[in-house]
């Protein structure tokens, strides 16, 4: 085994150099995106951030259906897509597929709870039949507990917001960090 022994000041120099090099590489991604379109919940201040290149699903005021498109560019009054431009005041609702507000994600926790409820019952059946070697018995407490966990997860998934309407509770803001 080859062991390289460096003087202590050289090790310190290499560590500092590596630290600055990693910071520069990580900072480039932050500097590249300096225009944001933010949907903000007014009371809590939670935000969903969109920038150029992101995919957004939205509904225009007066329409019945949602449209999905890639954001090409942003400016202070509108979003630019491939073939048209849409003002911020024309957006009625936005679907939250693939995006979430900062904080607790009810849909994801609900899915985990559904898996845990079914898994709890499956593990009990596996333990009774294969590990202990006894025949299958219906245990009421295990099935009630597993069903309650599954139902709680389903409740969280069903009542988590899938789309938001722009208006009283939610507003759209444009942030430009080029000027700062």
Secondary structure, DSSP 4 states (H G I P E B T S, - for coil): -------HHHHHHHHHHHHHHHHHHHHHHHHH--EEEEEEETTT--EEEE-TT-EEEEEETT-SS-EEEE--EE-SSEEE-SS-EEEGGGEEEEE-TT---SS--HHHHHHHHHHHHHHHHHHHHHIIIIIS-PPP---HHHHHHHHHHHHHHHHHHHHS-SEEESSSSEEEEEEE-TT-
